């Protein structure tokens, strides 16, 4: 069942179209993230759902009720801001229970519900502390408890973890996931941080210049991006200009400066996205995780020589930057045997290839290019 339905949503600020024809639905109990670069319209969508901005066009429904014109206090929605907006003159318990007081909930029930929320956010015993006595992560939990204590249909998050350091941000993202699963409340989370969104979301909505690029599961968006923008924004991708020199149904051979690779797509993974006719220009894309360095150990691969320009360590992987005739490539591999300045062969197989149509910037996936 959809708890939130957005239809043909549009928002104009003078001549600027901040949100253009956005349509999506969020099911009850889902954790959905809206992801996009700064200025993509994601926070504007959130503010319209909360009732802080009025749409220029379109409708917003919560559990089937049209709330497009309803004031914020008439919507079963709460919002957690980046600034958290906690009251510094109130205790932890008073902050959490503020909305209950405003709603006229009796004192005994308030105390019980506040105690329950403190337990959920793992702050039992903190009820009498002042806000300035809390760490950043503890303040985040108080803001979350305040947002969910009155059991709204949806909690909206506007980049609440942006000000935290990376370690605390990672900890809090999993806390958000845990609390959402425990409470069953629908979370709609706005961020430009791909790492956070991919870690916590059931589905992600990717925005670009106010328009929807793709709405799907984390895995599908990473493995089967619907556009070049999505492929480049969600993770990294290396691109090579090429053209189709042979076409047979959905099987094609692409050529780039004499380098050829045969892409077999019998399952229909290149349909409707790329022109599969001979002579058509395409871009061949490959995730850094799909690249191997060294001599190929299989046939039907695309390979090019290059020189290691940089390397860095990322846990179990080494991240190499390689200068090639096509420009700079990035490769993520477990192989740590190369040094800066080494000559190396960069290669990848056909089942790791993405094909993009340069004019429409729409992606077609031959196979998944690694794991998120």
C-alpha positions, 0 to 999 in steps of 0.5 A: 500500500502506498503511504505517499503518492506524488503526481506530476509535481512541479515547482517554479521559483520565478523563471527557475523550474526547481522540480519538473513533472516528478511522479513516484509512490512510497509504500508503507514501511519503506526506506526511500532516499532521494539522491541528487547533486546540489540544486537538483530539487530534492530538498524542494520536493521534501519541503512540498511534502512537508507543506513548507512550499506550495507546488506550482502544479501536481498533487501530494497524497498521503494514504490516498488523501490529497494534502497538496494545499493542507498546512503542515500541521494537518499532515501526518508528517514530521521532518528532521532538518540538517540543523536538527532544530532542537530546543536548547532550553529544554531537556532531552525528554522535553524536546522529545515530548514537545509535539505530544504537548502540542497535541494535548497528550496527557502527561502520564501517556507522554512520559510512557511514550518518551521512555519508549522512544528513549529506549528505541534510540538507545538513550535511556537515562538521558531524559533530564540532560540538557541538549548541550551535554550531548554529542552530535550523534546523541543529538541526532537521536533526540531529533529522530525520537522527537520526529517519531514519538507521535507516530507519523505516517512519514518521517522526512530527513533533509540531510541530517547526517551531513555535518557529522564526521565519516565514522559517526555518519556511518554509525548513524546511518545504520542506527537509522536503518535499525530504528526504521525497521523497529518502528515500521515508520516510512522514511523518506531521506534526502541526501547527496551522499551516495554512500549513505543512500546506498547503505540504508535505502530500500529504493532510491530516486535519482534527480537531475535538474529537477527531473527524475532520472531513475527510481529503483532498488539500490542494486538495480540503480548501480548495476543497471543505470537508466542514464549516463548521469545515473551511472556517473553519479552512483559510483564511478564509471570509465567511458570510451567512445566507440561505434558499432561495426557489426550488428546481429539482432541484439548482439553487437561488435563495437570498435574504438580505435581498432579495439573491438569487443563483442557484446552479446545481449540475448536476454534483451538487456540492450533494448530501447536504450542504444541504437544497435544498427551498424555505424551507430555511435556509442560510449562503452562504459566500465565500472572501476570494479570491472577492470583488471590490470595485467595480461588478459586471461580470457578472449573477447576482452577490450584492452588498452595500454596505460601508465599508472599515475596514482594509487591509493588503498581502500581497505581490501582494494587498491584504487589505481589511476591509469593514463591511457590513450582514452584519458584517465581510467580508474580501476579498483582491484585487489592486486597491489603489485603495481607502482606509480610509473609502471606500464600496464594493460587495462582490460575488461570482458564483455559481460562487464560492459555498459553501452550508452547512446551519446546523444540521448545519454541513455544507458544499456547494460550488458551485465552488472558492473560489480557490486555497490 
